[in-house]
Amino acid sequence: MSDTSPSSERPEICILLAVYQGAPYLQTQLNSFVAQTHRNWSLIVSDDGSSDDSPAILERFRQAHGTHRINLLQGPGKGFARNFLFLLRKTPPETAFAALSDQDDIWFPHKLDRAVRLLSELPPGQPGLYCARTMICAENLAPIGLSQQFRHAPDFRNALVQSIGGGNTMVLNHAALALVQETLDETTAPVAHDWWLYQIITGCGGQVIYDPEPILSYRQHGDNQIGANLSLRAKLLRFLALAQGRFQDWNEIGLEALEKSAHRFTPQARETLDHYKAARSGPILQRLKSLKASGAYRQSAAGTIALYIACLLNRI
């Protein structure tokens, strides 16, 4: 048996790879799948209409690695978030673990093993979502620094106002995948698939595991959909976006995406959601009181202060 053959002793992980015009970086990411210490993986690729060499690269990879189940699909052509939702819908329901992947990262060899080990510590049947820090790199893979480390525990009260896990790090266990697939028909298009996953899993009583160890190289370049936001300038731009109403627009989209699934939420999550929605309209003191009652928080004190400032300005 070759060293790229899957092992029957470990659960199969289905990698969900979203592709669009990824030819400059795609092969190195595919190579990092082959280098995983957890060798029992399959791959579903959704190409969202690439006109570059991406389809040819993917077909060559499929032919070279026939010991793995590799399925190449045509994506919906509606942007990266819809492409990942499409992939989640296409994942076989019996899948033990599903790992989301961008096209331009490089996974560390232990990525899948680490995620599966931590998710396997959860009680049987509990939905679990793994996410982790990343090593931010320049386009040539020169390290820039680690992504922000979040100190507070993942929780729906945080998920309402902040996304803490990059989709490129996320792995879902079987119960989480089943939950997500049940809710896909209920959701409208969210702002971002990873933020929506954080909200759905925590809102429905699942467990989010935030790993402080970096598990991939996240390449920054001009075509990234969403950047790393490490610099002071980036943080200032985020604050300005909040003050100018972009955060309010994202909230509107995000809450609409959650609304039809709210019947699945825990009583505490439903109460949090109701208070948070009440904080978005009405007199100032009523808004502030509702926001406090919701318990919504961001991962830093400055971020939570900014949230309350946005509430004062009626910008949430």
Contacts in CASP RR format, 6 or more apart in sequence:
PFRMAT RR
TARGET T0000
AUTHOR 0000-0000-0000
METHOD contacts of the structure
MODEL  1
MSDTSPSSERPEICILLAVYQGAPYLQTQLNSFVAQTHRNWSLIVSDDGS
SDDSPAILERFRQAHGTHRINLLQGPGKGFARNFLFLLRKTPPETAFAAL
SDQDDIWFPHKLDRAVRLLSELPPGQPGLYCARTMICAENLAPIGLSQQF
RHAPDFRNALVQSIGGGNTMVLNHAALALVQETLDETTAPVAHDWWLYQI
ITGCGGQVIYDPEPILSYRQHGDNQIGANLSLRAKLLRFLALAQGRFQDW
NEIGLEALEKSAHRFTPQARETLDHYKAARSGPILQRLKSLKASGAYRQS
AAGTIALYIACLLNRI
2 67 0 8 1.000
3 39 0 8 1.000
4 34 0 8 1.000
4 39 0 8 1.000
4 65 0 8 1.000
4 67 0 8 1.000
4 68 0 8 1.000
5 39 0 8 1.000
5 67 0 8 1.000
6 12 0 8 1.000
6 39 0 8 1.000
6 40 0 8 1.000
6 41 0 8 1.000
6 42 0 8 1.000
6 67 0 8 1.000
6 68 0 8 1.000
7 39 0 8 1.000
7 40 0 8 1.000
8 40 0 8 1.000
9 40 0 8 1.000
10 38 0 8 1.000
10 39 0 8 1.000
10 40 0 8 1.000
10 116 0 8 1.000
11 40 0 8 1.000
11 96 0 8 1.000
11 97 0 8 1.000
11 116 0 8 1.000
12 40 0 8 1.000
12 41 0 8 1.000
12 42 0 8 1.000
12 95 0 8 1.000
12 96 0 8 1.000
12 97 0 8 1.000
13 38 0 8 1.000
13 40 0 8 1.000
13 41 0 8 1.000
13 42 0 8 1.000
13 96 0 8 1.000
13 97 0 8 1.000
13 98 0 8 1.000
13 99 0 8 1.000
13 112 0 8 1.000
13 116 0 8 1.000
13 171 0 8 1.000
14 41 0 8 1.000
14 42 0 8 1.000
14 43 0 8 1.000
14 44 0 8 1.000
14 91 0 8 1.000
14 92 0 8 1.000
14 95 0 8 1.000
14 97 0 8 1.000
14 98 0 8 1.000
14 99 0 8 1.000
15 33 0 8 1.000
15 41 0 8 1.000
15 42 0 8 1.000
15 43 0 8 1.000
15 44 0 8 1.000
15 98 0 8 1.000
15 99 0 8 1.000
15 101 0 8 1.000
16 44 0 8 1.000
16 46 0 8 1.000
16 84 0 8 1.000
16 87 0 8 1.000
16 88 0 8 1.000
16 91 0 8 1.000
16 98 0 8 1.000
16 99 0 8 1.000
16 100 0 8 1.000
16 101 0 8 1.000
17 29 0 8 1.000
17 43 0 8 1.000
17 44 0 8 1.000
17 45 0 8 1.000
17 46 0 8 1.000
17 87 0 8 1.000
17 101 0 8 1.000
17 102 0 8 1.000
17 103 0 8 1.000
18 45 0 8 1.000
18 46 0 8 1.000
18 48 0 8 1.000
18 80 0 8 1.000
18 83 0 8 1.000
18 84 0 8 1.000
18 87 0 8 1.000
18 100 0 8 1.000
18 101 0 8 1.000
18 102 0 8 1.000
18 103 0 8 1.000
19 26 0 8 1.000
19 45 0 8 1.000
19 46 0 8 1.000
19 47 0 8 1.000
19 48 0 8 1.000
19 50 0 8 1.000
19 54 0 8 1.000
19 58 0 8 1.000
19 103 0 8 1.000
20 47 0 8 1.000
20 48 0 8 1.000
20 49 0 8 1.000
20 50 0 8 1.000
20 54 0 8 1.000
20 79 0 8 1.000
20 80 0 8 1.000
20 83 0 8 1.000
20 103 0 8 1.000
21 50 0 8 1.000
21 51 0 8 1.000
21 52 0 8 1.000
21 54 0 8 1.000
21 223 0 8 1.000
22 50 0 8 1.000
22 52 0 8 1.000
22 54 0 8 1.000
22 103 0 8 1.000
22 104 0 8 1.000
23 50 0 8 1.000
23 52 0 8 1.000
23 53 0 8 1.000
23 54 0 8 1.000
23 57 0 8 1.000
24 104 0 8 1.000
25 103 0 8 1.000
25 104 0 8 1.000
25 219 0 8 1.000
25 221 0 8 1.000
26 54 0 8 1.000
26 57 0 8 1.000
26 58 0 8 1.000
26 103 0 8 1.000
26 104 0 8 1.000
27 57 0 8 1.000
27 61 0 8 1.000
28 106 0 8 1.000
29 101 0 8 1.000
29 102 0 8 1.000
29 103 0 8 1.000
29 104 0 8 1.000
29 105 0 8 1.000
29 106 0 8 1.000
29 107 0 8 1.000
30 57 0 8 1.000
30 58 0 8 1.000
30 61 0 8 1.000
32 105 0 8 1.000
32 106 0 8 1.000
32 107 0 8 1.000
32 108 0 8 1.000
32 109 0 8 1.000
32 216 0 8 1.000
33 41 0 8 1.000
33 43 0 8 1.000
33 101 0 8 1.000
33 107 0 8 1.000
34 65 0 8 1.000
35 107 0 8 1.000
35 109 0 8 1.000
36 107 0 8 1.000
36 109 0 8 1.000
36 110 0 8 1.000
36 111 0 8 1.000
36 112 0 8 1.000
36 113 0 8 1.000
37 109 0 8 1.000
37 110 0 8 1.000
37 112 0 8 1.000
37 113 0 8 1.000
38 112 0 8 1.000
38 113 0 8 1.000
38 116 0 8 1.000
41 68 0 8 1.000
41 99 0 8 1.000
41 112 0 8 1.000
42 68 0 8 1.000
42 69 0 8 1.000
42 70 0 8 1.000
42 71 0 8 1.000
43 68 0 8 1.000
43 69 0 8 1.000
43 70 0 8 1.000
43 71 0 8 1.000
44 70 0 8 1.000
44 71 0 8 1.000
44 73 0 8 1.000
44 87 0 8 1.000
44 90 0 8 1.000
44 91 0 8 1.000
45 58 0 8 1.000
45 70 0 8 1.000
45 71 0 8 1.000
45 72 0 8 1.000
45 73 0 8 1.000
46 73 0 8 1.000
46 74 0 8 1.000
46 75 0 8 1.000
46 76 0 8 1.000
46 83 0 8 1.000
46 86 0 8 1.000
46 87 0 8 1.000
46 90 0 8 1.000
47 54 0 8 1.000
47 55 0 8 1.000
47 58 0 8 1.000
47 72 0 8 1.000
47 73 0 8 1.000
47 74 0 8 1.000
47 75 0 8 1.000
48 75 0 8 1.000
48 76 0 8 1.000
48 77 0 8 1.000
48 78 0 8 1.000
48 79 0 8 1.000
48 80 0 8 1.000
48 83 0 8 1.000
49 74 0 8 1.000
49 75 0 8 1.000
49 77 0 8 1.000
54 103 0 8 1.000
55 72 0 8 1.000
58 72 0 8 1.000
59 72 0 8 1.000
61 70 0 8 1.000
62 70 0 8 1.000
62 72 0 8 1.000
71 90 0 8 1.000
73 86 0 8 1.000
73 87 0 8 1.000
73 90 0 8 1.000
75 83 0 8 1.000
75 86 0 8 1.000
76 82 0 8 1.000
76 83 0 8 1.000
76 86 0 8 1.000
77 83 0 8 1.000
78 189 0 8 1.000
80 193 0 8 1.000
80 225 0 8 1.000
81 189 0 8 1.000
81 190 0 8 1.000
81 191 0 8 1.000
81 192 0 8 1.000
81 193 0 8 1.000
81 196 0 8 1.000
82 189 0 8 1.000
84 100 0 8 1.000
84 167 0 8 1.000
84 193 0 8 1.000
84 194 0 8 1.000
85 184 0 8 1.000
85 187 0 8 1.000
85 189 0 8 1.000
85 193 0 8 1.000
87 100 0 8 1.000
88 98 0 8 1.000
88 177 0 8 1.000
88 180 0 8 1.000
88 181 0 8 1.000
88 184 0 8 1.000
88 193 0 8 1.000
89 181 0 8 1.000
89 184 0 8 1.000
91 98 0 8 1.000
91 177 0 8 1.000
91 181 0 8 1.000
93 177 0 8 1.000
93 178 0 8 1.000
93 181 0 8 1.000
94 174 0 8 1.000
95 174 0 8 1.000
95 177 0 8 1.000
96 173 0 8 1.000
96 174 0 8 1.000
97 112 0 8 1.000
97 115 0 8 1.000
97 116 0 8 1.000
97 119 0 8 1.000
97 171 0 8 1.000
97 172 0 8 1.000
97 173 0 8 1.000
97 174 0 8 1.000
97 177 0 8 1.000
98 171 0 8 1.000
98 172 0 8 1.000
98 177 0 8 1.000
99 111 0 8 1.000
99 112 0 8 1.000
99 115 0 8 1.000
99 170 0 8 1.000
99 171 0 8 1.000
99 172 0 8 1.000
100 167 0 8 1.000
100 168 0 8 1.000
100 169 0 8 1.000
100 170 0 8 1.000
100 171 0 8 1.000
100 193 0 8 1.000
100 194 0 8 1.000
101 107 0 8 1.000
101 168 0 8 1.000
102 167 0 8 1.000
102 168 0 8 1.000
104 219 0 8 1.000
104 221 0 8 1.000
104 223 0 8 1.000
104 224 0 8 1.000
105 134 0 8 1.000
105 168 0 8 1.000
105 216 0 8 1.000
105 217 0 8 1.000
105 218 0 8 1.000
105 219 0 8 1.000
106 141 0 8 1.000
106 216 0 8 1.000
106 217 0 8 1.000
106 219 0 8 1.000
107 215 0 8 1.000
107 216 0 8 1.000
108 214 0 8 1.000
108 215 0 8 1.000
108 216 0 8 1.000
108 217 0 8 1.000
110 215 0 8 1.000
111 215 0 8 1.000
111 216 0 8 1.000
112 171 0 8 1.000
114 132 0 8 1.000
114 211 0 8 1.000
114 213 0 8 1.000
114 215 0 8 1.000
115 130 0 8 1.000
115 132 0 8 1.000
115 171 0 8 1.000
115 211 0 8 1.000
115 215 0 8 1.000
116 171 0 8 1.000
118 130 0 8 1.000
118 209 0 8 1.000
118 211 0 8 1.000
119 128 0 8 1.000
119 130 0 8 1.000
119 171 0 8 1.000
119 173 0 8 1.000
119 209 0 8 1.000
122 128 0 8 1.000
122 173 0 8 1.000
122 207 0 8 1.000
122 209 0 8 1.000
125 174 0 8 1.000
125 175 0 8 1.000
126 175 0 8 1.000
126 206 0 8 1.000
126 207 0 8 1.000
127 172 0 8 1.000
127 173 0 8 1.000
127 175 0 8 1.000
127 176 0 8 1.000
127 178 0 8 1.000
127 179 0 8 1.000
127 201 0 8 1.000
127 204 0 8 1.000
127 205 0 8 1.000
127 206 0 8 1.000
127 207 0 8 1.000
128 172 0 8 1.000
128 173 0 8 1.000
128 175 0 8 1.000
128 176 0 8 1.000
128 201 0 8 1.000
128 206 0 8 1.000
128 207 0 8 1.000
128 208 0 8 1.000
128 209 0 8 1.000
129 170 0 8 1.000
129 171 0 8 1.000
129 172 0 8 1.000
129 173 0 8 1.000
129 176 0 8 1.000
129 197 0 8 1.000
129 198 0 8 1.000
129 201 0 8 1.000
129 206 0 8 1.000
129 207 0 8 1.000
129 208 0 8 1.000
129 209 0 8 1.000
130 169 0 8 1.000
130 170 0 8 1.000
130 171 0 8 1.000
130 172 0 8 1.000
130 208 0 8 1.000
130 209 0 8 1.000
130 211 0 8 1.000
131 164 0 8 1.000
131 165 0 8 1.000
131 166 0 8 1.000
131 167 0 8 1.000
131 169 0 8 1.000
131 170 0 8 1.000
131 194 0 8 1.000
131 198 0 8 1.000
131 208 0 8 1.000
131 209 0 8 1.000
131 210 0 8 1.000
131 211 0 8 1.000
132 165 0 8 1.000
132 169 0 8 1.000
132 210 0 8 1.000
132 211 0 8 1.000
132 212 0 8 1.000
132 213 0 8 1.000
132 214 0 8 1.000
132 215 0 8 1.000
132 216 0 8 1.000
133 146 0 8 1.000
133 147 0 8 1.000
133 148 0 8 1.000
133 149 0 8 1.000
133 169 0 8 1.000
133 211 0 8 1.000
133 212 0 8 1.000
133 213 0 8 1.000
133 214 0 8 1.000
133 215 0 8 1.000
134 146 0 8 1.000
134 147 0 8 1.000
134 166 0 8 1.000
134 168 0 8 1.000
134 169 0 8 1.000
134 214 0 8 1.000
134 215 0 8 1.000
134 216 0 8 1.000
134 217 0 8 1.000
134 218 0 8 1.000
134 228 0 8 1.000
135 143 0 8 1.000
135 145 0 8 1.000
135 146 0 8 1.000
135 147 0 8 1.000
135 214 0 8 1.000
135 216 0 8 1.000
135 217 0 8 1.000
135 218 0 8 1.000
136 143 0 8 1.000
136 144 0 8 1.000
136 145 0 8 1.000
136 146 0 8 1.000
136 147 0 8 1.000
136 218 0 8 1.000
136 220 0 8 1.000
136 228 0 8 1.000
136 230 0 8 1.000
137 143 0 8 1.000
137 144 0 8 1.000
137 217 0 8 1.000
137 218 0 8 1.000
137 219 0 8 1.000
137 220 0 8 1.000
138 144 0 8 1.000
138 219 0 8 1.000
138 220 0 8 1.000
139 219 0 8 1.000
139 220 0 8 1.000
139 221 0 8 1.000
139 222 0 8 1.000
141 217 0 8 1.000
141 219 0 8 1.000
143 217 0 8 1.000
144 220 0 8 1.000
144 228 0 8 1.000
144 230 0 8 1.000
145 230 0 8 1.000
146 214 0 8 1.000
147 214 0 8 1.000
147 218 0 8 1.000
147 228 0 8 1.000
147 230 0 8 1.000
148 230 0 8 1.000
148 299 0 8 1.000
149 212 0 8 1.000
150 164 0 8 1.000
150 210 0 8 1.000
150 299 0 8 1.000
151 299 0 8 1.000
152 158 0 8 1.000
152 297 0 8 1.000
152 299 0 8 1.000
153 210 0 8 1.000
154 164 0 8 1.000
154 198 0 8 1.000
154 202 0 8 1.000
154 208 0 8 1.000
154 209 0 8 1.000
154 210 0 8 1.000
155 202 0 8 1.000
156 199 0 8 1.000
156 202 0 8 1.000
156 203 0 8 1.000
156 205 0 8 1.000
156 265 0 8 1.000
156 266 0 8 1.000
156 268 0 8 1.000
156 269 0 8 1.000
156 272 0 8 1.000
157 272 0 8 1.000
157 294 0 8 1.000
157 295 0 8 1.000
157 296 0 8 1.000
157 297 0 8 1.000
158 164 0 8 1.000
158 202 0 8 1.000
158 296 0 8 1.000
158 297 0 8 1.000
158 298 0 8 1.000
158 299 0 8 1.000
159 195 0 8 1.000
159 198 0 8 1.000
159 199 0 8 1.000
159 202 0 8 1.000
159 203 0 8 1.000
160 199 0 8 1.000
160 272 0 8 1.000
160 273 0 8 1.000
160 276 0 8 1.000
160 294 0 8 1.000
160 296 0 8 1.000
161 276 0 8 1.000
161 296 0 8 1.000
161 297 0 8 1.000
161 298 0 8 1.000
161 307 0 8 1.000
161 316 0 8 1.000
162 298 0 8 1.000
162 299 0 8 1.000
163 192 0 8 1.000
163 194 0 8 1.000
163 195 0 8 1.000
163 198 0 8 1.000
164 198 0 8 1.000
164 210 0 8 1.000
164 299 0 8 1.000
165 194 0 8 1.000
165 198 0 8 1.000
165 210 0 8 1.000
166 194 0 8 1.000
167 193 0 8 1.000
167 194 0 8 1.000
167 197 0 8 1.000
168 216 0 8 1.000
168 218 0 8 1.000
169 211 0 8 1.000
169 215 0 8 1.000
169 216 0 8 1.000
170 194 0 8 1.000
170 197 0 8 1.000
172 180 0 8 1.000
172 197 0 8 1.000
176 201 0 8 1.000
176 206 0 8 1.000
179 200 0 8 1.000
179 201 0 8 1.000
179 204 0 8 1.000
179 206 0 8 1.000
179 264 0 8 1.000
180 197 0 8 1.000
180 200 0 8 1.000
180 201 0 8 1.000
182 264 0 8 1.000
183 200 0 8 1.000
183 261 0 8 1.000
183 264 0 8 1.000
186 260 0 8 1.000
186 261 0 8 1.000
187 196 0 8 1.000
187 257 0 8 1.000
187 258 0 8 1.000
187 260 0 8 1.000
187 261 0 8 1.000
188 253 0 8 1.000
188 256 0 8 1.000
188 257 0 8 1.000
188 260 0 8 1.000
189 253 0 8 1.000
189 257 0 8 1.000
190 196 0 8 1.000
190 253 0 8 1.000
190 254 0 8 1.000
190 257 0 8 1.000
191 250 0 8 1.000
191 253 0 8 1.000
191 254 0 8 1.000
191 257 0 8 1.000
192 226 0 8 1.000
195 254 0 8 1.000
196 254 0 8 1.000
196 257 0 8 1.000
196 258 0 8 1.000
198 208 0 8 1.000
199 254 0 8 1.000
199 258 0 8 1.000
200 258 0 8 1.000
200 261 0 8 1.000
201 207 0 8 1.000
201 208 0 8 1.000
202 208 0 8 1.000
202 269 0 8 1.000
203 264 0 8 1.000
203 265 0 8 1.000
203 266 0 8 1.000
203 269 0 8 1.000
204 261 0 8 1.000
204 264 0 8 1.000
204 265 0 8 1.000
204 266 0 8 1.000
204 269 0 8 1.000
205 265 0 8 1.000
205 266 0 8 1.000
205 269 0 8 1.000
218 228 0 8 1.000
220 227 0 8 1.000
220 228 0 8 1.000
227 234 0 8 1.000
228 234 0 8 1.000
229 235 0 8 1.000
229 238 0 8 1.000
239 306 0 8 1.000
241 247 0 8 1.000
242 306 0 8 1.000
242 309 0 8 1.000
242 310 0 8 1.000
242 315 0 8 1.000
243 309 0 8 1.000
243 310 0 8 1.000
243 313 0 8 1.000
243 315 0 8 1.000
244 315 0 8 1.000
245 310 0 8 1.000
245 315 0 8 1.000
247 310 0 8 1.000
247 315 0 8 1.000
247 316 0 8 1.000
248 280 0 8 1.000
248 310 0 8 1.000
248 315 0 8 1.000
248 316 0 8 1.000
251 280 0 8 1.000
251 316 0 8 1.000
255 273 0 8 1.000
255 277 0 8 1.000
258 273 0 8 1.000
262 270 0 8 1.000
262 273 0 8 1.000
265 273 0 8 1.000
272 294 0 8 1.000
272 295 0 8 1.000
272 296 0 8 1.000
273 294 0 8 1.000
275 290 0 8 1.000
275 291 0 8 1.000
275 293 0 8 1.000
275 294 0 8 1.000
275 295 0 8 1.000
276 290 0 8 1.000
276 291 0 8 1.000
276 294 0 8 1.000
276 296 0 8 1.000
278 286 0 8 1.000
278 287 0 8 1.000
278 290 0 8 1.000
279 287 0 8 1.000
279 288 0 8 1.000
279 290 0 8 1.000
279 291 0 8 1.000
279 294 0 8 1.000
279 296 0 8 1.000
279 311 0 8 1.000
279 316 0 8 1.000
280 287 0 8 1.000
280 314 0 8 1.000
280 316 0 8 1.000
281 287 0 8 1.000
281 314 0 8 1.000
282 314 0 8 1.000
284 312 0 8 1.000
284 314 0 8 1.000
287 311 0 8 1.000
287 312 0 8 1.000
287 314 0 8 1.000
288 308 0 8 1.000
288 311 0 8 1.000
288 312 0 8 1.000
291 307 0 8 1.000
291 308 0 8 1.000
291 311 0 8 1.000
291 316 0 8 1.000
296 307 0 8 1.000
297 304 0 8 1.000
297 307 0 8 1.000
298 304 0 8 1.000
298 306 0 8 1.000
298 307 0 8 1.000
307 316 0 8 1.000
310 316 0 8 1.000
END
